[in-house]
Amino acid sequence: MLADAVRIAHWAAGTPGPGTAAPLAAHALERAATALELSPAQVRAGWDRARLAGLIELHGDTARPGWRLRAWDRDDSAVLRGWVALFDAWSLVHAAPADIEAGAVAEAVEAVPQVLSLLQLSAGPVTVPALLDLLGQRVAELQEERCEVPLAPGRTAPADSAETAGPAGTAAGAARSDDLNALLLDWALEGLAAVGALTLGTGHATLTPLGNWAVWVKLEQICVAAQSPAGNIEQSAADMLLGCARLTPGPARDEYRAWLAARTVGSAVAELLAVARGEDALLRGLAFEALRVVGAPAEPEVRAVLAEPSLRPYALLWLAEYEGNDPDDAQEALSREEATWLWVDTAAAVADHGETGLLVRHLDSAVQGTVPALLDEVRAVGHPRTVQVLVALAAAHPDPALAKAVRRAAFQVHTGGA
């Protein structure tokens, strides 16, 4: 599913200068097709998937390798996370038919998890009629849930509605709904097949091993398993931080202190900052938590990274707390743009390692106060993980209208629109 995307990402990462931004410039498209011996269509598709899977990140007009690309050949979890990001973005990979109303598309996207659950529970091929029946039921439930305001006493529905049009009108409306659901199911199944989550046969669909694994992960809300604290003292900084990821603050600080005690301060701080410079946002945040335990000896090195955009918000918060500010007040040290960048970075950590409910609750921590304002500023801040964060948030949020707005914002960022 991602073989061409990996090749194109390596090519783009090794091609400095303008022309490799989104959408892929015509001359860059031609150069990539020639260099990789792929058709222009294959290059476009691979480029799109490389961006959605986090293999490349765009910084202005320059494409840089994402952490997943750098870890691709040595870290199976990087490969799986890249594929999960593509799986979550299936509706962007395979765009919905232009003649279908956006609200109907949003309902279908919201109903797809139930379709996937049926495929997983069946542990084999499921007929299209059975999937269509489930999709229709779920869409009907969603529509019924949204009818929150009943008609006032004495009021009736419009004269041309299905309720007053008689049996023929009701039947016609049902037929139109069935036809629409059939089109939506075909689109959804094709989209999920396009990202490798299922295979399509004649009149049936089957989850692939990857698709089965992804659904199981989503249903069970499986997070990256925390290592036992025992033995972390001998681990690298990255492995130690992952081992502490699921600990409460007190035990985590104890583990940081034990790890630090086995090293010189200089080497420990340098190793933690090296991890923080990586592309894993969870490790970035945890690295600065460990640096808080170091305290004063880390101050010169932390101050020195203020010039690095990806570390600056974390360093500003660290310095504010080091200088005696209450943690709740330390956010005032950040500019609006820095706070927004940090919000996206933290959301990326939650999307990669946390639970969907935590990602939804993360909305409350945004400084903007309203979702539209947040989306406007998130689009402008230019964080390389913006699309993946918005797609994950849209997939997780229970409010269909808000999820639709977030999904639209993800599409606009993905396509370079305003």
Helices and strands as residue ranges (DSSP letters): H 3-13, H 26-36, H 40-52, E 56-59, E 62-65, H 67-71, H 76-88, H 90-93, H 102-122, E 126-127, H 128-146, H 166-194, E 198-201, E 204-207, H 209-220, G 232-234, H 237-244, H 249-261, H 265-276, H 281-294, G 296-298, H 299-304, G 305-307, H 312-322, G 330-333, H 336-353, H 356-361, G 362-365, H 371-381, H 386-396, H 400-415
